[in-house]
């Protein structure tokens, strides 16, 4: 097999299974056929040789051994044995008679090659056993045979006795030639089996290629579809099951493309609507903010009956302004136009500035070493910190502890409060937009976008934020912990984000 075939076998489990199944089927069939052929040929060869030798021996016993005198001499037995062995059957003969009653004598055609010790005891007992003569058994003695092995060579041993007190005769024939023929046949069948397996593997490769080529094309098309190439289609050929599968794929791809196009259009429309609405709200909000600032400055001199209403207007105007800014930020993330503006940031100074700007110094404990510097976007880092710390102060309560450390190539900032913690059913949703756990925490005046925006700003840095509950020594929940992880070098992430954004602008243009 070539290296290409072996590589495909390693890489494709389906191809490997097909090859293995083909090989096993071919091996089973070849072994079964070879086994049957070997067994049939073996029986045929051995039976033919055995029957020929035994029939010839029986005939020689009748023609020669039966003519011996009742009390033959050893020379008589030897000469007769030599005459019987001189035929074309190729066996040795041993004749066993009696010189006098109870005095056995043996005559062998070749004493060096065949002696009485070579005759199995069970065969001698069977030959010497006289059976009653009946209608079903007209002869008291029968011809018996047995296969033995001496020194790794198989032999056929046969024997019978002459009726009426004649000598017993035994023949001894080597089956070495037949064994050699059968070994040659076994080798031939083994080679044929190996060739059948190799042929089946090659056929399996052809079959696998024929079957798997359309499957591979379907896999590549599905991969392209998953990468966003929704116009991917396959050419339909034939009228088999794979052709039906190809048609189904094309139909599914067309339906998916239509749905994605419709969804993208609706999403783009919604995004533009939110962006346009947020943009249009900024002008009146600017005016409202200016008015509320004036009202806030004059709040102490207002009529006590009017002051609560003015305070409510000021508060809701600030909240509306924050909501619009958050919506604008979310729109930029959704549109892919958010950018990182990196600068060398001292993390401890940045956190201190964030806390100081919002008057949280008394409520926040900072554990950060000086000198930890990383290239980050200061504005976006401030947004993340403000949301995490503000969320901890609002829902968890002070004191809030902010700790900073580095792990390998990451900056880790943990924000922990000492409040009631976050319910387990709420944890998977804390970063969802507009999600509020109002059932477990006091009513929030926030928009429900703060943590979502914090997560987006972490992701654009190539980082992440996780939320969990802190467990005290007594096993009870002792506040929530938000952990921000950012790469210490975000320059590579920045280039990737900018490249993707520029490609998006080109496509949109």
ABEGO torsion letter per residue (X at the ends): XBAAAAAAAAABAAAAAAAAAAAAAAAAAAAAAAAAAAAAAAAAAAAAAAAAAAAAAAAAAAAAAAABBABBBAAAAAAAAAAAAABAAGBBBBBBBBABBGBBBBBBABAAABBAAABBAAAAAAAABBBBBBAABABABBBBBBBBBBGGBBBBBBBBBBBGGBBBBBBBBBAAAAAAAAAAAAAAAAAAAAAAAAAAAAAAAAAAAAAAAAAAAAAAAAAAAAAGBAABBBBBBEABAAAAAAAAAAAAAAAAAAAAAAAAAAAAAAAAAAAAAAAAAAAAAAAAAAAAAAAAAAAAABBAAAAAAAAAAAAAAAAAAAAAAAAAAAAAAAAGABBBBBBBBBAAAAAAAAAAAAGAAAABBBBBBBGBBBBBBAAAAAAAAAAAAAAAAAAAEOBBBBBBBBBEABBBBBBBBABAEBBAAAAAAAABBGBBBAAABBBBABAGAAAAAAAAAAAAAGBBBBBBBBBBAAGBBBEBBBBBBBBABAAAAAAAAAAAAAAAAAAAX
